[in-house]
């Protein structure tokens, strides 16, 4: 049974930082690209960042480029997103997802096979 469990969410003031983690089990972690998505109240889920199997390729939404950094530790079966210079508009539930396909990690949620339950990030002004 595949499980992705996010952690690290919480409340932070604008300009602050958070690091989200997503621990995976039940799959061969290094065979999956990984992505982070988010969904704010009343809005559609949107792509945040993705990383390929080896960690050598990353991709970011324009809205977070230069502020967020995705990384993975295949030895720990964990993917991270370091979020700096947070803004109130970053407030959302953040989800990690795993994609078994080869190649460039998908920016569409439909390209992912497994999802975590999400962790809330709230940025106050």
C-alpha positions as CSV (number, residue, x, y, z in Angstrom):
1,X,0.0,0.0,0.0
2,X,1.5,3.3,-1.1
3,X,1.4,6.1,1.4
4,X,2.6,9.7,1.0
5,X,2.5,11.6,4.3
6,X,3.2,15.4,4.3
7,X,4.3,17.3,7.4
8,X,5.7,20.7,8.3
9,X,2.8,22.9,7.6
10,X,1.6,25.6,10.0
11,X,1.2,29.3,10.5
12,X,3.9,31.8,9.5
13,X,4.1,35.5,9.0
14,X,4.7,37.0,5.6
15,X,8.4,36.9,4.8
16,X,9.0,33.8,6.8
17,X,10.0,30.3,5.9
18,X,8.7,26.8,6.2
19,X,10.0,23.4,5.0
20,X,7.5,20.8,4.1
21,X,8.4,17.1,4.0
22,X,6.7,14.2,2.4
23,X,7.6,10.7,3.5
24,X,6.8,7.9,1.1
25,X,6.3,4.2,1.8
26,X,5.1,1.2,-0.2
27,X,6.9,2.1,-3.4
28,X,10.4,2.1,-4.8
29,X,10.9,5.8,-4.2
30,X,13.8,6.3,-6.6
31,X,11.6,5.1,-9.5
32,X,9.2,8.0,-9.1
33,X,9.3,11.7,-10.0
34,X,7.7,13.8,-7.3
35,X,5.7,16.9,-7.3
36,X,4.2,19.5,-4.9
37,X,0.8,21.0,-5.6
38,X,-1.4,23.3,-3.6
39,X,-5.0,24.3,-3.4
40,X,-6.4,27.4,-1.8
41,X,-10.0,27.8,-0.7
42,X,-12.3,28.3,-3.7
43,X,-9.5,27.8,-6.2
44,X,-8.3,24.9,-8.3
45,X,-5.3,22.8,-7.4
46,X,-2.2,24.3,-8.9
47,X,1.3,23.0,-9.6
48,X,4.1,24.2,-7.4
49,X,7.3,22.3,-8.1
50,X,8.5,18.9,-9.3
51,X,11.7,16.9,-9.3
52,X,12.8,14.0,-11.4
53,X,13.9,10.6,-10.2
54,X,17.5,11.4,-9.6
55,X,17.0,14.9,-8.3
56,X,19.0,16.4,-11.2
57,X,16.0,18.2,-12.8
58,X,13.6,20.5,-11.1
59,X,10.7,22.6,-12.3
60,X,8.8,25.4,-10.6
61,X,5.6,27.4,-11.1
62,X,6.4,31.0,-12.0
63,X,4.7,32.2,-8.8
64,X,7.2,30.4,-6.6
65,X,10.4,30.5,-8.7
66,X,13.3,31.9,-6.7
67,X,11.5,31.5,-3.4
68,X,10.8,27.7,-3.2
69,X,13.3,24.9,-3.5
70,X,12.3,21.2,-4.1
71,X,14.7,18.5,-3.1
72,X,14.7,14.8,-2.4
73,X,16.6,12.3,-0.4
74,X,16.2,8.8,-1.9
75,X,17.9,7.2,1.0
76,X,15.2,8.5,3.3
77,X,12.3,8.1,0.8
78,X,11.5,11.8,1.4
79,X,10.9,14.8,-0.7
80,X,11.0,18.4,0.6
81,X,10.0,21.8,-0.4
82,X,11.8,24.7,1.3
83,X,9.6,27.8,1.1
84,X,11.2,31.2,1.7
85,X,9.8,34.7,1.5
86,X,6.3,33.4,2.0
87,X,3.4,35.6,1.0
88,X,-0.2,35.5,2.1
89,X,-1.1,34.2,-1.4
90,X,0.9,31.1,-0.7
91,X,-1.8,30.1,1.9
92,X,-3.1,26.7,0.8
93,X,-3.2,23.0,1.5
94,X,0.0,21.6,0.1
95,X,0.1,18.1,-1.4
96,X,2.9,15.9,-2.6
97,X,2.4,13.4,-5.4
98,X,4.4,10.6,-7.1
99,X,4.6,10.0,-10.8
100,X,6.0,6.7,-12.1
101,X,6.5,7.9,-15.6
102,X,10.0,8.5,-17.1
103,X,11.0,11.8,-18.4
104,X,10.3,15.4,-17.3
105,X,8.0,15.5,-14.3
106,X,4.5,16.5,-15.1
107,X,3.1,19.9,-14.2
108,X,-0.5,18.5,-14.5
109,X,-2.0,16.8,-11.5
110,X,-3.5,14.1,-13.7
111,X,0.0,13.0,-14.5
112,X,0.6,11.7,-11.0
113,X,-0.3,8.3,-9.6
114,X,-0.3,8.7,-5.9
115,X,-1.1,11.6,-3.6
116,X,-0.7,12.5,0.1
117,X,-3.4,13.9,2.3
118,X,-2.1,17.4,2.4
119,X,-0.8,19.8,5.0
120,X,-2.1,23.3,5.6
121,X,0.1,26.3,5.2
122,X,-1.2,29.7,6.4
123,X,0.7,32.9,5.8
124,X,-0.4,35.9,7.8
125,X,0.2,39.5,6.7
